[in-house]
């Protein structure tokens, strides 16, 4: 279990979606030029818009389910677990999101998984039935709002920190 900066994994096959996550969750120094920070400066001028503090997250971005499972395995080996995984359901040509979620859950039973998808070949209730426990599985529809992603990241990383601290005490 890691200490310090919360680690978040994002798995989506669309580069634009990965960039949107980076813009939403990376501190301004890490956000890509031309992203939300640049747009804010363009629209409101330097320092004129109220700035919302984005907590610092260590982001790992991958395009395929297999990469996500490998990243979670490595995080466990390195004692630097992810607190949240944002996961797309369709990531061709590799394994789908449900298979990815099941494999991630087998490797790390404490990680919070947020399924982020525009559509799915599998019903939400079926996913919940296969990726237990249900209280660590969440859903957000695409297109998502930045505020949704930020809120989920903040709430679930805090929840993960609390729960892993309890596990350490046992």
Steps between C-alpha positions, in 0.01 A plus 500: 500500500638833404535814704507856375355605167192297405558286192232484231490274195298589189437241228335621179579431135426858389794740523265799536334342805838429661597864440172616657579295811852647510358850474240428770726329751859606444633800690526807270875449459435154351194584290580519132532841339181565310297321767265640762767720659584667169131542418437661839785747439371575149143561614564682826854630478793416723383470860158662442290184525441344836726198508369173639766308686541156348650249741826350384460153351759271349334404171566193290326500163464185287309417183420131551359270766807278501718804574269597786523155661879502462519848656294386800718188543814715493348747748439217747852363450645849555284559810355807324137406443251695294208638699272548198477349152291684239415236242339508156283201404603477135872502422548311174689294400578375850294374791185690589442706812312232691779245450752767593306591815475134607874449452584824683272404788674160526836677531390786727179454699526848658513716187192706406395443139303765313355381169486795261321417178268638237346161439563147602431159358447388859227626733615695807336249736688215333831682545416561866423131543839395364727768645449475872484656747228725363591783739831545315345523153363825357365623166528827308347554155692653212518777416602575856530832678840598640336568837371139511846359441662731753235423762529125451880516512502707819231301682626157400867574566408627849283192557784272381750671734264453794426135418863406440600666828243279676640190329853594611378527860359147497 
